[in-house]
Amino acid sequence: MMDYKKVMLLLVSAAGAAQAAPPTPGQLLYQKNCQRCHGKDGRLGLNGAHDLTKSNLNAFGRTYLVTSGMGKMPAFGKVLTPAQVQQVVAYSLTLK
């Protein structure tokens, strides 16, 4: 028979798994197009990528960069739709 601690641990684990939200479209786009250089949490900095958690760019500035690119960052304006650009920008703003 299971003891009280094991039962509680199972309940807490199950509750946490049930509350995990599915990834947003912006998060999925970020994972596919941005995570390689910026990292899962936006801090990686591979290939000179900026730390997104320390960026002072607002949504307008990030939209421009994602669409047009700059320096080593490629332009995604022909890869992503305007709606997808907005989704990935909105997700990038959540990285803190």
C-alpha positions in Angstrom: 0.0 0.0 0.0 1.3 3.5 -0.9 2.1 5.8 2.0 0.7 9.4 2.3 3.8 11.1 0.9 3.9 9.0 -2.3 0.2 9.7 -2.9 0.6 13.4 -2.4 3.7 13.4 -4.7 1.6 11.7 -7.4 -1.2 14.1 -7.0 1.1 17.2 -7.2 2.8 15.7 -10.3 -0.5 15.0 -12.0 -1.8 18.5 -11.2 1.3 20.1 -12.6 1.1 18.1 -15.8 -2.5 18.9 -16.3 -1.9 22.7 -15.9 1.0 22.8 -18.4 -0.3 24.9 -21.3 0.5 23.9 -24.9 3.0 26.0 -26.7 1.7 29.2 -28.4 2.1 29.7 -32.1 4.7 32.3 -31.4 6.7 29.9 -29.2 6.6 27.2 -31.9 7.8 29.8 -34.4 10.6 30.9 -32.0 11.7 27.3 -31.5 11.9 26.7 -35.2 13.5 29.9 -36.3 15.2 31.7 -33.4 16.1 29.2 -30.7 19.2 28.0 -32.6 21.0 31.3 -32.0 19.0 33.0 -29.2 18.6 29.8 -27.1 15.5 28.4 -25.5 15.3 31.2 -22.9 16.6 34.0 -25.2 20.0 34.2 -23.5 22.2 31.9 -25.7 24.0 34.5 -27.9 25.3 32.0 -30.4 26.7 33.6 -33.6 26.6 37.1 -32.0 22.9 36.9 -31.2 21.7 39.4 -28.7 20.4 38.3 -25.3 16.6 38.9 -25.7 16.1 39.0 -22.0 18.2 42.2 -21.8 16.9 43.8 -25.0 15.4 47.3 -24.7 13.6 47.0 -28.1 9.8 47.3 -28.0 7.5 45.3 -30.3 8.0 47.8 -33.2 11.8 47.5 -33.1 11.6 43.7 -32.8 9.2 43.5 -35.7 11.6 45.5 -37.9 14.5 43.2 -36.9 12.6 40.0 -37.4 11.3 41.2 -40.8 14.4 42.9 -42.2 17.3 41.3 -40.3 20.5 43.2 -39.3 24.1 42.1 -39.1 24.3 38.4 -38.8 20.5 38.1 -38.1 18.7 36.9 -41.2 15.6 38.6 -42.4 12.4 36.5 -41.9 10.1 38.8 -43.9 9.9 36.4 -46.8 9.9 33.3 -44.6 7.1 34.3 -42.1 3.8 35.9 -42.7 3.2 39.3 -41.1 0.9 37.5 -38.6 3.7 35.0 -37.8 6.2 37.8 -37.3 3.8 39.4 -34.8 3.4 36.1 -33.0 7.1 35.5 -32.6 7.7 39.1 -31.6 5.0 38.8 -28.9 6.6 35.6 -27.6 10.1 37.1 -27.6 8.7 39.9 -25.3 7.8 37.3 -22.7 11.4 36.1 -22.4 12.7 37.7 -19.2 
